[in-house]
Amino acid sequence: MNGTERRVGALFLEDFEKSGINLGPESQKNFILLNNKINSLSRKFIKGQQDSIFEPIDSAPIDIPVSKLYNLDSQLCSFILDSSTKYKSNQGDMLRLNLSRYIGQHILRNSPFEDLRKKVYMSLNKENSSLQSTLEDILFTRHKVANLVGFSSYSVLALKDKMAKSPKNVESFLSSLAKQESLRWDAYTKQLLQIQKCLDAKGFNSNTLSSDTLQLWNRDFLIYKNQQSYSTSIDFRPYFSLGRVFMGISRLLTNLYGVHLESVEPSPGEIWDPSVKKLEVRTDSGLLLGIIYCDLLERFGKSPIGAAHFNVKCSRRVDDDFFQNSYSYTNGPIMHTTNKKVHQLPVVVLVCSFKKSTDNNLTLLNFDEVETLFHEMGHAIHSMLGGTDFQNISGTRCPMDFVELPSILMEKFASSYPVLRMFAKNYITGSPIDKGDFKKYIEAKNSTAIYDTHSQIFMSILDLRLHSNFNGEFDPASTGNPYSGFSTNTLRSLHSDPVFGSVSGNIFPYVHGTNWLPKFTHLIGYGSSYYAYLFDRVLAGIVFNSLFSKVLQNIHQEKVDDNTIVDFKSANSSPKSTYLGDDFRQAGEAYKNEILKWGGGRDPWVSLAKLLSHCEHEIGSTNIETLSKGNEKAMDIVGSWGLSP
C-alpha cells in the first residue's frame, strides 16, 4: 500500500474504534442507546432556541420608564410604545416590555442609561434551568460514551483525529494565542475604560454603576461608541455587482492555480430554480476539473441555512471499481488523469441568500457579502483541486481544524487591494474602488478585531473545559438533580481565569444569575472543536503573510481595463493588466501542491511544514521540524504567531 492508502485505512480503523467496534454485545447496545439519547437531547436543545430575534424571549417582562426610550431609534421607540402595556407609578409614566433579542440588542448598543442596559442584559441572559439541564445532560452523556469506548473524556475522543490530537494541545494553543494577543487586548480595554470615564464626566452615561469596571451590560454600548470614531459612510455596493465579483474570483484563481470559471447553460431539469447558475472549473488548457452550482439569491421557501458549501459528488477513482465499468453509471462526466487513472469529477453547491437588487437587474453586494462569497469559493476550489483516489479524503474531507484554512485564505485575498483592483468597479461610472477609502473601511472593520478574537478564545476554552472537566458531584445521575449547575460553575470560573479571564475582576466579570450557554448552539455540532476556526485563522494568516503578502505589496499594476462587464460569463477573459506576476503564480502553485491537492490524504502538519519550508519568513528551520510532528509544542508555536487583522 502507498502512503495515501495506509492513511485511509488508519482513518477507517480509528473511526471503527471510536464507534465501539471492540465492545462486547451488551456494551454495543449501551453505546447505541447513549448515542440515541444524545441525538434526542440535541434535537430538544436546538428546538428550544428561538426561531427569530424578533420573538419575545421566555422571560418575565421588564418595567421601563417611558422617558428612557426617547434616545432610541424613533421607529423602534414607536414599536415598543405600541406593543407594550403602559401604566403610571411614582416614577412617572412606565411601560411593561416583553423583550425580544432584537429590541434588547438595540438597547444594549444605544441606550445611554446604564441601569436600563443592566436590566436588559440580565433578562436576555437569565439562567434557563430547562435548557441548561438539557445541555448538561448532553455533556454528561457524551462523557459516558467516551468512557465506554476507552477515553477519559469526550474531548479526548473528539480530538483524536484532529490536528490538535488532544485537549492538552488545544489548551496549549489557546493559552499561547491569548498571551500573544494580551497586549492588544489590554490596550483595547483601556480604550473602552477611557470612553466610559469620558461619558461619565459628561453625564451621558446616566445612573453610572461602575466607572472603573467594564461590565458586560456596558460592553456593546462602549464598543459601538469606540467604533464610531472609525466609522465610514462610504457605500461600496456599486463596486461589487455579483457578476463582477465572480469575474474577480475567476481572475484570482487564474493567477493562483491556472484555472478559471466558465458559466454554462444547464440541461433541462438539471437545476432546481431558474436563479441557480452552473459553473465549470477548467484549466488554462480547457480540461474540466469540476462543476459548481451557485444558489446565491434569497427566495421564498428557501432554507434559512445561510452561506454554505455542499459536496454533491466528491472526486474519486472509478476505473478500479469492484464491478467492471461501473463508473459508466456515475451519472456525470469523468476525467482522465495523466497516469491513466479515471476519476469522477467533483460536483458542489454554493448556497447564500443575497438580496435581489432592482438596479438594472444587478445584485449588488456589501463587502461582508463579498468576503462570504470568497470564503465559500475557497471551500469549492478545495473540492475541485483536492481530487484523490478515495472520496472520504477528497477535497474538504479533512480534519475539522484544517478544513477552514483554504476558505479563510480566500477571505484574505478579498481584502487585498491589488486583488480588488482586478474587478471592483463602479457599475455606473466604471471607476475603480478608491484605495484610500477602502483602507479606511478596513481600519473601521478591524477596530473590534481584538474583541472578536478574545471572545473566540474564551468560547473555545469554555467548550473544551465543558467537555473535559467532570466531577462526580455534578453528575445528575448520582445527585438526583437534573440541573447540576456544572455549566454555570465552569462559566463563572473562566471569567476569573488568569489567562482567559480577569483575575482582578474589573474586565467583564461574571454577572451573577446569568448563563448564556443555552444560546451557545455550537456546543452541539462542534463539541470540543470550537477552537478550530480560530486555529485556521492563524494558519491562514501565516500562509498569506509568508507566501502572498509581500508579493502583492510589490505589485505595481497598470491601469486595469475600465469596462463595465457585469456578467460572469466573461470571467475567463481577464486582460494582461490583471496578471499578478510570476512570483504570485509560483506561490499559488506551491500552496496548491502542498495543501489543496492532498485533501485529507496527508497529515496536515506535514503539508504545512513542507509549504512553509520554502517560504521567506522568520519561523526558522527548528520550528518547521517541530511543526511537522504536530505535538503540543507545535500547537504552542501556532498560537505564538497570533492573528494579524
WOPE-V204314 format. One record per backbone hydrogen bond with DSSP energy under -1.0 kcal/mol. NH is the residue of the N-H (numbers start at 0). CO is the residue of the C=O. E is the energy in kcal/mol with one decimal. If there is no record, write none. Layout:
nh: (NH	NH)
co: (CO	CO)
e: (E	E)
This chain:
nh: (5	6	7	8	9	10	11	12	13	14	15	16	17	18	19	20	22	27	28	29	30	31	32	33	34	35	36	37	38	39	40	41	42	43	44	45	46	47	48	54	56	58	61	63	65	67	68	71	76	77	78	79	80	81	82	84	86	88	91	93	94	95	96	98	101	103	104	105	106	107	108	109	110	113	116	117	118	119	120	121	122	123	124	126	131	132	133	134	135	136	137	138	139	140	141	142	143	144	145	146	147	148	149	150	154	156	157	158	161	165	169	170	171	172	173	174	175	176	177	178	179	180	184	185	186	187	188	189	190	191	192	193	194	195	196	197	198	199	200	201	202	203	204	205	213	217	221	222	223	224	225	226	227	229	238	239	241	244	245	246	247	248	249	250	251	252	253	254	255	256	257	258	259	261	263	269	275	276	278	279	280	281	282	283	285	288	289	290	291	292	293	294	297	301	307	309	311	312	316	317	318	320	325	327	328	329	334	336	339	342	343	344	346	347	348	349	350	351	353	359	361	364	369	370	371	372	373	374	375	376	377	378	379	380	381	382	383	384	385	392	393	394	396	397	401	402	404	407	408	409	410	411	412	413	414	415	419	420	421	422	423	424	425	426	429	432	437	438	439	440	441	442	443	444	445	448	451	452	453	454	455	456	457	458	459	460	461	462	463	464	465	466	468	473	474	478	479	488	489	490	491	492	493	494	496	500	501	507	513	514	518	519	520	522	523	525	528	531	534	535	536	537	538	539	540	541	542	543	544	545	546	547	548	551	552	553	554	569	570	572	577	578	584	585	586	587	588	589	590	591	592	593	594	595	596	598	599	600	606	607	608	609	610	611	612	613	614	623	624	625	626	627	628	629	634	635	636	637	638	639	640	641)
co: (1	2	3	4	5	6	7	8	9	10	11	12	13	14	16	15	19	23	24	25	26	27	28	29	30	31	32	33	34	35	36	37	38	39	40	41	42	43	45	51	98	56	96	94	92	64	65	68	72	73	74	75	76	77	78	95	93	91	88	86	63	84	61	96	52	99	100	101	102	103	104	105	106	205	112	113	114	115	116	117	118	119	120	512	127	128	129	130	131	132	133	134	135	136	137	138	139	140	141	142	143	144	146	145	466	152	153	154	158	163	165	166	167	168	169	170	171	172	173	174	175	176	180	181	182	183	184	185	186	187	188	189	190	191	192	193	194	195	196	197	199	198	198	203	505	214	217	218	219	220	221	222	223	226	235	236	362	240	241	242	243	244	245	246	247	248	249	250	251	252	253	252	281	279	277	266	272	293	291	261	289	259	286	257	282	280	280	345	278	347	276	349	353	298	350	348	346	346	388	341	341	317	322	324	325	326	342	340	336	334	315	332	312	290	309	292	307	294	295	357	358	239	365	366	367	368	369	370	371	372	373	374	375	376	377	378	379	380	381	389	390	385	393	395	398	398	401	403	404	405	406	407	408	409	410	412	415	416	418	419	419	422	430	237	425	423	433	434	435	436	437	438	439	440	441	445	447	448	449	450	451	452	453	454	455	456	457	458	459	460	461	462	464	470	471	474	475	484	485	486	487	488	489	490	493	496	494	213	510	124	515	516	518	519	520	521	525	528	530	531	532	533	534	535	536	537	538	539	540	541	542	543	543	547	548	549	551	566	567	569	574	575	580	581	582	583	584	585	586	587	588	589	590	590	591	595	392	597	602	603	604	605	606	607	608	610	611	619	620	621	622	623	625	626	630	631	632	633	634	635	637	638)
e: (-2.3	-2.2	-2.3	-2.3	-2.5	-2.5	-2.3	-2.5	-2.6	-2.2	-2.6	-2.4	-2.3	-1.4	-1.4	-2.1	-1.6	-2.6	-1.8	-2.2	-2.5	-2.2	-2.4	-2.7	-2.2	-2.4	-2.1	-2.2	-2.3	-2.3	-2.8	-2.5	-2.1	-2.0	-2.6	-2.5	-2.6	-1.3	-1.6	-1.2	-3.2	-2.0	-2.3	-2.6	-2.3	-1.9	-1.8	-2.2	-3.0	-2.3	-2.1	-2.7	-2.4	-2.3	-1.9	-1.4	-2.4	-1.9	-2.0	-3.4	-2.0	-3.0	-3.1	-1.0	-2.8	-2.8	-2.9	-1.8	-2.4	-2.6	-1.6	-2.0	-2.5	-1.7	-2.2	-2.6	-1.9	-2.4	-2.8	-2.6	-1.8	-2.6	-1.9	-1.5	-2.8	-2.0	-1.9	-2.7	-2.9	-2.1	-1.9	-2.3	-2.5	-2.2	-2.5	-1.8	-1.9	-2.2	-2.3	-2.3	-2.3	-1.6	-1.4	-3.1	-1.7	-1.6	-3.1	-2.1	-1.6	-1.0	-1.8	-2.6	-1.8	-2.2	-2.7	-2.6	-2.3	-2.6	-2.6	-2.2	-2.1	-2.2	-2.4	-3.0	-2.3	-2.2	-2.6	-1.8	-1.6	-2.1	-2.4	-2.3	-2.3	-2.3	-2.3	-2.3	-2.4	-2.1	-2.4	-1.6	-1.2	-2.1	-1.1	-2.0	-2.9	-1.5	-2.5	-2.6	-2.2	-1.9	-2.3	-2.4	-1.7	-2.0	-1.9	-1.9	-2.7	-2.3	-2.0	-2.1	-2.5	-2.5	-2.6	-2.3	-2.4	-2.6	-2.0	-2.1	-2.3	-3.0	-1.1	-1.1	-2.6	-2.3	-2.3	-2.3	-2.0	-2.1	-3.0	-3.1	-2.5	-2.3	-2.0	-1.6	-1.9	-3.5	-1.0	-2.1	-2.8	-2.6	-3.2	-3.0	-2.6	-1.8	-2.3	-2.7	-2.8	-2.3	-1.7	-3.0	-1.1	-1.3	-2.0	-1.7	-2.1	-1.5	-2.4	-2.3	-1.6	-2.6	-3.0	-1.4	-2.3	-2.3	-2.4	-3.0	-2.8	-2.1	-3.1	-1.0	-2.5	-2.7	-1.8	-2.6	-2.0	-2.3	-2.5	-2.7	-2.6	-2.2	-1.6	-1.3	-2.1	-2.7	-1.6	-2.0	-1.9	-2.9	-1.8	-1.4	-1.2	-2.6	-2.1	-2.1	-2.1	-1.5	-1.4	-2.6	-2.3	-1.5	-1.3	-1.6	-1.4	-1.5	-1.1	-1.5	-2.3	-2.6	-1.5	-2.1	-3.3	-1.3	-2.8	-2.1	-2.7	-1.7	-2.2	-2.2	-2.1	-2.0	-2.4	-2.3	-2.2	-2.6	-2.4	-1.7	-2.2	-2.5	-2.6	-2.5	-2.3	-2.5	-2.4	-2.6	-2.0	-2.4	-2.0	-2.4	-2.1	-2.5	-2.3	-1.1	-2.3	-2.3	-1.4	-2.2	-2.0	-2.4	-2.1	-2.4	-2.8	-2.2	-1.7	-1.3	-1.5	-2.1	-3.0	-2.4	-1.6	-2.6	-2.1	-2.1	-1.8	-1.7	-1.8	-2.7	-4.0	-1.9	-2.7	-2.5	-1.8	-1.7	-2.1	-3.0	-2.0	-2.2	-2.4	-2.7	-2.6	-2.1	-2.5	-1.7	-2.9	-2.6	-2.2	-1.4	-1.1	-2.0	-1.6	-1.9	-2.0	-2.0	-1.8	-2.6	-2.1	-2.3	-2.6	-2.3	-2.3	-2.6	-2.8	-2.0	-2.2	-1.4	-2.8	-1.5	-2.9	-3.4	-2.0	-2.8	-2.5	-2.5	-2.2	-2.6	-1.6	-1.2	-1.4	-1.9	-2.3	-2.0	-2.8	-1.7	-1.3	-1.2	-2.0	-2.1	-2.3	-2.2	-2.1	-1.8	-1.0	-1.1)
